[in-house]
Amino acid sequence: MTVYLVGAGPGDPGLLTVRGASLLAEADVVVYDRLSVVALLDAAPASAERINVGKQPGRPSTTQDDINSLLVERGRRGQSVVRLKGGDPFVFARGGEEARALAAAGVPYEVVPGITSAVAAPAYAGIPLTLRHSSTSFTVVTGHEDPDKGGELDWGAVARLGGTIVVLMGVGRIDRIVDRLVAGGLSPDTPAAAVIWGTRPNQRTVRTTLGGLPTADLASPATIVIGRVAAMDLDWFESRPLFGTTVVVTRARAQASELVSRLRLEGADTLEVPAIRIEDPPDGGAALASAVERLREGHYDWTVVTSPNGARRLLGALRDGRDVRSRLAAIGPGTADVLAAGNLVPDLVPERFVAESLLEAFPRPPGGGGPEGGGGPEGGGGPAGGGGKVLVARAEVARDVLPDGLRAAGWEVDVVAAYRTVAEPLDPAMLDAVATADVVTFTSSSTVDRFVEAVGVDRVPPVVAAIGPVTAATARRHGLTVDVEAEEHTIEGLVAAVASTMAARR
């Protein structure tokens, strides 16, 4: 196997290269440091060993020699080792030393370039490093070299180069750097900016002048830009509606990615606290399998699926779409999308994504038996004189509004548990993080129940957002004030409602 020196990029997980993501997904071991994006570790297999070798200022840390030895030792074991490094492994990241150690030991290695913060952080702050007619070059230097060890740069030469100067790791020596650049001929009034934690949800941009840098509110890690372009403010990242907002996502971990990615696109920092886990029902899916056999035989006129989880379980129990010898109804576009991915197109999706709306739209039983149903299409689709039978695939524990309403309309209803939700144990460290978050999102009643049970009402973030009225009602029963309720009961609708509410409050 091989040791891969992978550039993790400057912070935004979306800036990891396709090659880096592919290797991370197949890693046996991930060796990462402080400036790597911890969220990227979720992209590695659950079975992968994760080893933190980060260097923490003022704290004991793993030496570079020890890191080199670790990479050599794991590489010799024949493991697939991803050395995840912030930025680019060959730009002020000591990747060259690690590659040299691997080469000397005869261990195969590959270098996967990453996006350096020298370019990405200014871009996320709206600062172009070059501009026609004003800055036609840029110079990247490190401010970390120790002058007492003979490592200081010729700052006078840097000052005379012209164009844009980008300084990495320079906060600790900013006074000396400014003095040298001014002595080299740069005016103290030269525009300057420092992008702190660039490309991340907690990014902060300080705009000042070269002379103002020593007294500016700086912190590490910072990318410092000096030159005329630093006066530009083509802001796009920090102006997003959820920038600076921490949002708790309570969905099951396997289903959280869509919500997390949409929130991040709006600028949010997300905290994944999965309150539930999706499991087989207590019978291991036996009732669903039996129902699918009857479905295959044309026993039902309609099959109703109430959630994306139910849709996934139903698809998993089918041989293929030909097993569904009935008409198909789905509550919500998310459920319909899952079915469509399995080549099943629902015949009925109600306008509102709740059981009550489906009842309003559902047809009368074949032959008009029973009380009048809603104004939807005529029933039928099963065998002649099919008896008006409906299969409802849903969670083990769910509201009985739908089956009771269908029975009241004259339908014969079989309800099968396609899955169940169970509480997901929470890391105690998560509880403190939750208490400092700004928003919590709930996508189902089960996420509300389990989250409140694990966290307690007192630690619930100040803004509560629910995907729809049923979930909102459950939150209120727990004594929570629901601040956001999505008009469109989808992930996209929930994110839009949260963004609108937080932008208005800001």
C-alpha positions as CSV (number, residue, x, y, z in Angstrom):
1,M,0.0,0.0,0.0
2,T,1.0,3.7,-0.1
3,V,1.3,6.7,2.2
4,Y,-0.6,9.6,0.7
5,L,0.5,13.2,1.6
6,V,-2.9,14.9,1.0
7,G,-3.5,18.6,1.1
8,A,-6.7,19.2,3.0
9,G,-7.1,22.7,1.8
10,P,-7.5,25.8,4.1
11,G,-10.7,24.9,5.9
12,D,-13.8,24.7,3.8
13,P,-14.4,20.9,3.3
14,G,-15.6,21.6,-0.2
15,L,-12.1,22.6,-1.2
16,L,-10.7,19.1,-0.8
17,T,-9.7,17.8,-4.2
18,V,-11.5,14.9,-5.8
19,R,-8.3,12.8,-5.6
20,G,-7.9,13.6,-1.9
21,A,-11.6,12.7,-1.1
22,S,-11.2,9.4,-3.0
23,L,-8.1,8.4,-1.0
24,L,-9.7,9.5,2.3
25,A,-12.7,7.3,1.6
26,E,-10.5,4.3,1.3
27,A,-8.0,5.0,4.1
28,D,-7.0,2.5,6.7
29,V,-5.3,5.2,8.8
30,V,-5.7,9.0,8.8
31,V,-2.9,11.0,10.4
32,Y,-4.1,14.6,10.8
33,D,-2.9,17.9,12.3
34,R,-4.5,21.0,13.9
35,L,-5.0,22.9,10.7
36,S,-6.7,20.0,9.0
37,V,-10.5,20.2,8.9
38,V,-11.7,17.8,11.5
39,A,-15.1,17.5,9.7
40,L,-13.2,15.8,6.8
41,L,-12.5,12.9,9.1
42,D,-16.1,11.8,8.6
43,A,-15.2,11.1,5.0
44,A,-12.9,8.3,6.1
45,P,-14.4,4.8,6.7
46,A,-15.8,4.3,10.2
47,S,-13.2,1.5,10.6
48,A,-10.2,3.8,9.8
49,E,-7.8,4.6,12.6
50,R,-7.6,8.3,13.3
51,I,-4.4,9.7,14.7
52,N,-4.0,13.3,15.8
53,V,-0.5,14.7,15.6
54,G,-1.4,18.3,15.7
55,K,1.0,20.9,17.0
56,Q,-0.7,23.0,19.7
57,P,1.0,26.3,20.6
58,G,2.2,26.2,24.2
59,R,1.3,22.5,24.6
60,P,3.3,19.2,24.3
61,S,3.0,18.1,20.7
62,T,4.2,15.3,18.4
63,T,7.6,16.1,17.0
64,Q,8.2,16.0,13.3
65,D,10.6,13.1,13.7
66,D,7.9,11.2,15.5
67,I,5.4,11.9,12.7
68,N,8.0,10.8,10.1
69,S,8.5,7.6,12.0
70,L,4.8,7.0,12.4
71,L,4.2,7.3,8.6
72,V,7.1,5.0,7.8
73,E,6.0,2.4,10.4
74,R,2.4,2.4,9.2
75,G,3.4,2.4,5.5
76,R,5.6,-0.7,6.1
77,R,2.6,-2.5,7.6
78,G,1.0,-2.3,4.2
79,Q,-1.8,0.0,5.2
80,S,-3.3,2.8,3.2
81,V,-2.2,5.8,5.1
82,V,-3.6,9.3,4.5
83,R,-1.5,12.1,6.0
84,L,-4.0,14.9,6.0
85,K,-2.3,18.3,6.1
86,G,-3.8,21.7,6.1
87,G,-3.4,23.7,2.9
88,D,-0.9,22.2,0.5
89,P,1.6,19.6,1.8
90,F,4.5,21.3,0.0
91,V,3.7,24.9,0.9
92,F,5.2,25.7,4.4
93,A,3.8,22.4,5.6
94,R,6.9,20.2,6.0
95,G,5.5,17.7,3.6
96,G,8.9,17.7,1.9
97,E,10.5,16.4,5.1
98,E,7.9,13.6,5.3
99,A,8.3,12.6,1.7
100,R,12.1,12.5,2.2
101,A,11.7,10.2,5.2
102,L,9.4,7.9,3.3
103,A,11.7,7.8,0.3
104,A,14.7,7.0,2.5
105,A,12.8,4.2,4.2
106,G,11.7,2.8,0.8
107,V,8.0,3.3,1.6
108,P,5.9,4.2,-1.5
109,Y,4.2,7.6,-1.3
110,E,2.2,10.0,-3.3
111,V,1.7,13.7,-3.0
112,V,-1.8,15.1,-3.5
113,P,-1.7,18.9,-3.8
114,G,-4.1,21.0,-1.9
115,I,-5.4,24.5,-2.1
116,T,-3.2,26.8,-0.1
117,S,-4.6,29.4,2.2
118,A,-2.3,31.9,0.5
119,V,-4.7,31.9,-2.4
120,A,-8.0,30.7,-0.9
121,A,-8.2,32.9,2.2
122,P,-7.9,36.2,0.3
123,A,-10.5,34.9,-2.2
124,Y,-13.0,34.1,0.5
125,A,-12.4,37.6,2.0
126,G,-13.1,39.2,-1.4
127,I,-9.5,40.2,-2.1
128,P,-8.1,39.5,-5.5
129,L,-4.3,38.9,-5.3
130,T,-3.8,40.3,-8.8
131,L,-5.5,43.0,-10.7
132,R,-4.7,44.5,-14.1
133,H,-3.0,47.8,-13.9
134,S,-2.5,47.7,-10.1
135,S,-1.0,44.4,-9.1
136,T,0.4,42.0,-11.6
137,S,2.3,39.6,-9.3
138,F,2.1,38.3,-5.8
139,T,4.7,36.9,-3.4
140,V,4.1,34.3,-0.7
141,V,6.4,34.3,2.3
142,T,6.4,32.8,5.7
143,G,6.7,35.0,8.8
144,H,7.5,32.0,11.0
145,E,11.3,31.9,10.4
146,D,13.3,32.7,13.5
147,P,15.9,35.5,12.9
148,D,17.9,34.2,15.9
149,K,18.5,31.0,13.9
150,G,19.6,32.7,10.8
151,G,16.3,32.1,9.1
152,E,15.0,35.6,8.6
153,L,13.9,36.7,5.2
154,D,15.3,39.6,3.3
155,W,12.2,41.7,4.0
156,G,13.8,44.7,2.2
157,A,14.0,42.6,-1.0
158,V,10.4,41.5,-0.5
159,A,9.3,45.1,-0.2
160,R,11.0,46.1,-3.4
161,L,9.4,43.3,-5.5
162,G,6.2,45.2,-5.8
163,G,2.8,43.6,-6.3
164,T,0.9,41.8,-3.5
165,I,2.7,40.3,-0.5
166,V,1.0,37.4,1.3
167,V,2.4,36.5,4.7
168,L,1.6,33.1,6.2
169,M,2.2,32.3,9.9
170,G,3.3,35.9,10.6
171,V,1.1,37.0,13.5
172,G,3.7,36.2,16.2
173,R,6.3,38.4,14.5
174,I,4.1,41.0,12.9
175,D,5.9,43.9,14.6
176,R,9.3,42.9,13.2
177,I,7.8,42.1,9.8
178,V,6.2,45.6,9.5
179,D,9.4,47.3,10.6
180,R,11.4,45.5,8.0
181,L,8.9,46.2,5.2
182,V,8.7,49.9,6.0
183,A,12.5,50.0,6.2
184,G,12.6,48.4,2.8
185,G,10.5,51.2,1.3
186,L,6.8,50.3,1.8
187,S,4.7,53.1,3.0
188,P,3.0,52.5,6.4
189,D,-0.2,53.6,4.7
190,T,-0.1,50.6,2.3
191,P,-3.5,48.8,2.5
192,A,-3.3,45.5,4.5
193,A,-5.8,42.8,5.6
194,A,-5.6,39.8,7.8
195,V,-8.0,36.9,7.1
196,I,-8.3,34.8,10.2
197,W,-9.5,31.1,9.9
198,G,-10.0,31.8,6.2
199,T,-12.7,29.8,4.3
200,R,-14.2,28.6,7.6
201,P,-17.6,29.6,9.1
202,N,-15.7,31.5,11.8
203,Q,-13.6,33.5,9.3
204,R,-12.9,37.0,10.3
205,T,-11.3,39.7,8.1
206,V,-9.4,42.6,9.7
207,R,-8.8,45.5,7.2
208,T,-6.2,48.1,8.1
209,T,-2.9,49.4,6.8
210,L,0.7,48.1,7.0
211,G,1.4,50.4,9.9
212,G,-1.8,49.4,11.6
213,L,-1.1,45.7,11.6
214,P,0.8,45.6,14.9
215,T,-2.1,47.0,16.9
216,A,-4.9,45.3,15.0
217,D,-7.0,42.5,16.5
218,L,-5.1,39.6,15.0
219,A,-5.1,35.9,15.8
220,S,-3.6,32.7,14.4
221,P,-4.0,31.2,11.9
222,A,-4.1,34.3,9.7
223,T,-3.3,35.0,6.1
224,I,-2.0,38.6,5.8
225,V,-2.3,40.4,2.6
226,I,-0.3,43.6,2.0
227,G,-0.7,45.8,-1.1
228,R,-3.2,47.9,-3.0
229,V,-5.5,45.0,-3.6
230,A,-6.0,44.6,0.2
231,A,-8.3,47.7,0.1
232,M,-10.8,45.9,-2.1
233,D,-13.8,44.3,-0.5
234,L,-15.6,42.0,-3.0
235,D,-17.3,40.3,-0.2
236,W,-19.4,37.2,-0.9
237,F,-18.5,34.7,1.9
238,E,-19.0,36.7,5.1
239,S,-22.2,38.3,3.7
240,R,-24.1,35.0,3.4
241,P,-27.3,34.9,5.5
242,L,-26.2,32.3,8.0
243,F,-22.5,33.4,8.3
244,G,-21.4,33.3,11.9
245,T,-24.4,31.2,12.9
246,T,-23.9,27.7,14.5
247,V,-26.7,25.4,13.6
248,V,-27.3,22.0,15.3
249,V,-28.4,19.2,13.0
250,T,-30.3,16.4,14.8
251,R,-31.0,14.1,11.8
252,A,-29.6,10.6,11.8
253,R,-25.9,10.8,10.8
254,A,-26.5,8.8,7.6
255,Q,-29.1,11.3,6.5
256,A,-27.6,14.6,7.7
257,S,-25.4,15.3,4.7
258,E,-28.0,17.1,2.6
259,L,-29.1,19.4,5.4
260,V,-25.5,20.0,6.5
261,S,-24.4,20.9,3.0
262,R,-27.3,23.3,2.3
263,L,-26.7,25.0,5.7
264,R,-23.0,25.5,4.9
265,L,-23.9,26.9,1.5
266,E,-25.8,29.6,3.3
267,G,-22.7,30.3,5.5
268,A,-23.6,28.3,8.7
269,D,-21.2,26.4,10.9
270,T,-22.9,23.1,11.5
271,L,-22.8,20.9,14.6
272,E,-23.9,17.3,13.9
273,V,-25.7,15.9,16.9
274,P,-27.6,12.9,15.6
275,A,-30.5,12.4,18.1
276,I,-31.7,9.3,16.4
277,R,-30.5,6.2,14.5
278,I,-32.5,4.4,11.9
279,E,-32.8,0.6,12.5
280,D,-34.8,-2.4,11.4
281,P,-38.1,-2.8,13.1
282,P,-38.2,-5.3,16.0
283,D,-39.3,-8.1,13.7
284,G,-36.2,-7.5,11.5
285,G,-38.4,-6.5,8.6
286,A,-40.5,-9.7,8.4
287,A,-43.8,-7.9,8.3
288,L,-42.6,-5.7,5.5
289,A,-41.3,-8.7,3.5
290,S,-44.7,-10.4,4.0
291,A,-46.5,-7.3,2.8
292,V,-44.3,-7.1,-0.2
293,E,-45.2,-10.6,-1.1
294,R,-48.9,-9.6,-1.0
295,L,-48.1,-6.5,-3.0
296,R,-46.4,-8.6,-5.6
297,E,-49.6,-10.7,-5.9
298,G,-51.8,-7.6,-6.5
299,H,-53.4,-7.7,-3.1
300,Y,-53.4,-3.9,-2.7
301,D,-55.0,-1.1,-4.6
302,W,-52.6,1.5,-3.1
303,T,-49.3,1.6,-1.4
304,V,-48.6,4.6,0.8
305,V,-45.1,5.6,1.9
306,T,-44.9,8.4,4.5
307,S,-41.2,9.3,4.7
308,P,-37.9,8.9,2.9
309,N,-36.8,6.3,5.4
310,G,-39.9,4.3,4.7
311,A,-39.3,4.6,1.0
312,R,-35.7,3.4,1.3
313,R,-36.9,0.3,3.4
314,L,-39.6,-0.5,0.9
315,L,-37.2,-0.3,-2.0
316,G,-34.8,-2.6,-0.1
317,A,-37.5,-5.2,0.3
318,L,-38.5,-5.2,-3.4
319,R,-36.8,-7.2,-6.1
320,D,-37.5,-4.4,-8.6
321,G,-40.3,-1.9,-9.4
322,R,-42.4,-4.7,-11.0
323,D,-43.2,-5.9,-7.5
324,V,-45.4,-2.8,-6.9
325,R,-48.6,-4.0,-8.5
326,S,-50.6,-1.1,-7.0
327,R,-50.9,2.7,-7.3
328,L,-48.4,4.6,-5.2
329,A,-48.7,7.6,-2.9
330,A,-46.0,9.5,-1.1
331,I,-46.1,12.2,1.5
332,G,-43.6,14.9,0.5
333,P,-41.2,15.4,-2.4
334,G,-38.3,14.0,-0.4
335,T,-40.2,10.6,-0.2
336,A,-41.1,10.9,-3.8
337,D,-37.5,11.6,-4.8
338,V,-36.3,8.4,-3.0
339,L,-38.9,6.4,-4.8
340,A,-38.0,7.9,-8.1
341,A,-34.3,7.0,-7.5
342,G,-35.6,3.4,-7.4
343,N,-37.5,3.9,-10.6
344,L,-40.9,4.3,-8.9
345,V,-42.9,7.4,-9.7
346,P,-45.8,8.1,-7.2
347,D,-49.3,8.5,-8.6
348,L,-50.2,10.9,-5.8
349,V,-48.1,13.4,-3.8
350,P,-50.3,15.8,-1.7
351,E,-49.9,19.6,-1.9
352,R,-49.0,19.8,1.8
353,F,-46.6,17.2,3.1
354,V,-48.7,15.9,6.0
355,A,-51.0,13.0,6.5
356,E,-54.1,15.3,6.7
357,S,-53.4,16.6,3.2
358,L,-53.0,13.1,1.8
359,L,-56.4,12.1,3.2
360,E,-58.0,15.1,1.5
361,A,-56.5,14.1,-1.8
362,F,-56.9,10.3,-1.5
363,P,-59.5,8.7,-3.8
364,R,-62.7,6.8,-2.7
365,P,-62.4,3.1,-2.4
366,P,-63.2,1.0,-5.6
367,G,-66.9,1.0,-6.3
368,G,-67.5,4.0,-4.1
369,G,-67.7,1.9,-0.9
370,G,-67.7,3.6,2.4
371,P,-68.0,7.4,3.1
372,E,-66.9,9.8,0.4
373,G,-63.2,10.4,0.4
374,G,-61.4,13.5,-0.9
375,G,-61.5,15.0,-4.3
376,G,-58.6,13.0,-5.7
377,P,-58.5,10.4,-8.5
378,E,-60.8,7.4,-8.5
379,G,-59.6,4.3,-6.7
380,G,-58.7,1.0,-8.3
381,G,-55.6,-0.5,-9.7
382,G,-55.8,-3.8,-7.8
383,P,-57.6,-6.9,-8.9
384,A,-61.3,-6.9,-9.9
385,G,-63.4,-6.2,-6.8
386,G,-60.1,-5.6,-5.0
387,G,-61.8,-4.7,-1.7
388,G,-60.2,-1.3,-1.4
389,K,-57.0,-2.3,0.3
390,V,-54.1,0.0,1.2
391,L,-50.6,-0.8,2.4
392,V,-49.1,1.9,4.6
393,A,-45.3,1.5,5.2
394,R,-44.1,3.8,8.0
395,A,-42.1,4.0,11.2
396,E,-42.8,1.6,14.0
397,V,-44.1,4.6,16.1
398,A,-46.1,7.2,14.2
399,R,-49.3,9.1,14.3
400,D,-52.5,7.1,13.5
401,V,-54.1,10.0,11.6
402,L,-53.5,8.4,8.2
403,P,-54.6,4.8,8.8
404,D,-57.5,5.9,10.9
405,G,-58.6,8.4,8.3
406,L,-58.3,5.9,5.5
407,R,-60.4,3.3,7.4
408,A,-63.0,6.0,8.1
409,A,-63.2,6.6,4.4
410,G,-64.0,2.9,3.7
411,W,-60.5,1.5,3.0
412,E,-59.1,-1.7,4.4
413,V,-55.7,-0.7,5.7
414,D,-52.6,-2.8,6.6
415,V,-49.9,-0.9,8.5
416,V,-46.4,-2.3,8.5
417,A,-43.4,-1.1,10.4
418,A,-40.7,-0.5,7.8
419,Y,-38.2,0.9,10.3
420,R,-37.8,2.3,13.8
421,T,-35.9,5.2,15.3
422,V,-33.8,4.7,18.4
423,A,-31.9,7.2,20.5
424,E,-28.3,7.8,19.5
425,P,-26.0,8.1,22.5
426,L,-24.4,11.6,22.6
427,D,-20.8,12.4,23.4
428,P,-20.8,14.5,26.7
429,A,-18.5,17.0,24.9
430,M,-21.4,17.6,22.4
431,L,-23.7,18.8,25.2
432,D,-21.5,21.8,25.9
433,A,-21.2,22.6,22.2
434,V,-25.0,22.4,21.8
435,A,-25.5,24.9,24.6
436,T,-23.5,27.6,22.8
437,A,-25.1,27.0,19.4
438,D,-27.5,29.5,17.9
439,V,-30.1,27.3,16.2
440,V,-31.3,23.7,16.4
441,T,-33.1,22.1,13.5
442,F,-35.7,19.3,13.8
443,T,-36.8,17.2,10.8
444,S,-39.2,14.9,12.6
445,S,-41.0,14.4,15.9
446,S,-38.6,11.6,16.8
447,T,-35.6,13.9,16.5
448,V,-37.3,16.3,18.9
449,D,-38.2,13.5,21.4
450,R,-34.7,12.0,21.5
451,F,-32.8,15.3,21.5
452,V,-34.8,16.8,24.4
453,E,-34.4,13.5,26.3
454,A,-30.6,13.6,25.8
455,V,-29.9,17.3,26.1
456,G,-32.6,18.7,28.3
457,V,-34.8,21.7,27.7
458,D,-32.3,24.1,29.3
459,R,-29.5,23.3,26.8
460,V,-31.7,23.7,23.7
461,P,-30.3,26.6,21.5
462,P,-32.3,29.8,21.6
463,V,-33.8,29.4,18.1
464,V,-35.8,26.3,17.4
465,A,-36.6,25.4,13.7
466,A,-39.0,22.7,12.7
467,I,-39.5,21.2,9.2
468,G,-43.3,21.3,9.5
469,P,-46.4,21.5,11.7
470,V,-46.3,18.0,13.1
471,T,-42.7,18.4,14.2
472,A,-43.4,21.9,15.5
473,A,-46.3,20.5,17.6
474,T,-44.1,17.9,19.2
475,A,-41.5,20.6,20.1
476,R,-44.2,22.7,21.7
477,R,-45.4,19.7,23.7
478,H,-41.9,19.6,25.2
479,G,-42.2,23.2,26.2
480,L,-40.1,24.6,23.4
481,T,-40.8,27.9,21.6
482,V,-40.8,27.2,17.9
483,D,-39.2,30.2,16.1
484,V,-39.0,28.8,12.6
485,E,-41.5,26.6,10.8
486,A,-40.8,25.8,7.2
487,E,-43.6,26.7,4.8
488,E,-42.4,24.0,2.4
489,H,-41.9,20.9,4.5
490,T,-38.6,19.9,2.9
491,I,-34.9,20.2,3.7
492,E,-34.6,23.1,1.2
493,G,-37.7,24.8,2.8
494,L,-36.2,24.4,6.3
495,V,-32.9,25.9,5.3
496,A,-34.6,28.8,3.5
497,A,-36.8,29.5,6.6
498,V,-33.8,29.4,9.0
499,A,-31.8,31.7,6.7
500,S,-34.7,34.2,6.3
501,T,-35.3,34.3,10.1
502,M,-31.6,34.7,11.1
503,A,-31.0,37.4,8.4
504,A,-34.0,39.3,9.7
505,R,-32.7,39.1,13.2
506,R,-29.3,40.2,12.2
